[in-house]
Amino acid sequence: MPTYSALAKQYSDRIKSALTKDGFTVSSRISPSSLRNSATLKELRAIRTDIDGLVYTEFGKSLSENDKNRVIGQIQKELSMPDPMRMEKQVKSAKNDLLPELAETIQNILKD
């Protein structure tokens, strides 16, 4: 398994690419309806699935919740987000279709 930092870099690059594909910029107004069929939402869901499926190479066991959260925290750092809980909330919001919360979080990513 790659390092947490390497995984976070890959995931943050995927998020940035999806934001660009959707045309989301600092001046964008992100809303639940603009997220509904967006590449960003699809990518966040895919990342959450990827993180949930990570296994320790050495043991072949799934990552602990703490280690999953560590990866998510590293993504937050890669995206220069000041609040460590935001990235975790964003990834979980994508999984659970909490689009208003996700829209707010993405708006904050774009400001940073």
C-alpha angles and dihedrals in degrees: 000000000000120000120278089250093052091049091047091051091052092048095045090050089053091050092049091049091051092049089052092046089054091048092239110160138163089274094048121112104222115205135170090256092053089052098046097091099013129135087231093061092045091050093048090051090049091049091050090051090048092050092047089053098049116122134192104254092213096052105022090229128129118264116264118250088251091056092045088053089048090057090048090049090053090051088053090054092048089053091047093237113165097209114066092201093057096073093048089049091048094051092045091045090056090052093049099038093243090155100169091056091044092050090053092048094049090049087056093048090055092051093055 
